[in-house]
Amino acid sequence: MSEVATIKFGGEVLEITNPRNVQPVSADLYTECRHYNGIACFSFAAIITEGEAKPRAETVARIRLSLAGAADLRNALDEMLKGLMPGKETAN
């Protein structure tokens, strides 16, 4: 199991590894965004078009996060998008 990187979490330094060789996926849309019993549930899909066949959305990833983890993800996305989408500010 090779170390990919480290991250600080709750005062501990954790090794980030990839023993299952998880590959990146591309998603075009999200198909699930809900919470249940303190867990945020997200699913993502890629739009598949093959020749003359009707396009379909194929699930490529299903993610489950604690609500705290989902809030951290929201904050990280917000910070990333602020620099990419100038003028997109929210009123206080």
N, C-alpha and C positions, 0 to 999 in steps of 0.2 A: 504494500500500500504506500504509494508515494505521496509526499506532502505537496499540496498545491499552493497553499498560502496559510497565513494565520489571521485570526480576528480576535479582538478583545471582547469578551462577553461576560458581564457581571463580575468584573475584576479578574477573570481567568483569561488566559491566552489559549485559544482552541486552535488546533490544526484543522485546516480545511482540506479534506481529501476527496478523491473521486474514484473509489474502488470499483464501482460498477460501470465506469467509463460512460457516464451520462453525457449525451451529446446535446449541443444546442439545437433548439427548434425555432422555426419562424412561425409566427401567428399573425393572422389578419384581423381577428376579432375575438372578443371574449363571449363565451356562451353561458357562463355561470358566474354570478356575483351575489352571494348570499351569506348569511351567518346562521349558525346553529349551535346552541349550547356553548357559546364562547369561542367558537371556531369560525374563522372567515374562510369561505370556500370559493375558489376561482377555477374556472376552466377556460382554456383557450383553444381556438380552432384555426386551421388553415383552409382557405378556399381552394378547392381542387376543381380544375377544369380540364377535361380530357376530350379532345375532339369535339364532336357534336353532342356529347352526353350533357345532361343537365348538370350545372355546377353543384357542388356539395360542400358542406363545411365538415371537415374531419378533425376530431379532437386530437390535439398534439400534446397537451399538458393539463394536468389537474393538480392544483396546489391547495394545501390546507395550512393555515397559519393561525396562531393565537390572535386574538383581537389586538394585543399589544404589538405583535409582529406585523400585522396588517397596518397598524398606525405608523410603525417605523417605515414600512414600504411606501405608504402614502407620502410621508414626509420626504423620503429619498427621491421619489418621483417628482414631487413638487419642486424640490431644489434643482433637479436635473432640467425640468421643463421651463423653469423661470428663465434660464439662460438661452433656451432654444426658441421661446415664444415671447419675444419682447412685446410689451404693451398689454399682456394678459395678466392683469392684476386684479385682486379681489378687494372690494371696499370693506373697511372695518366698521 
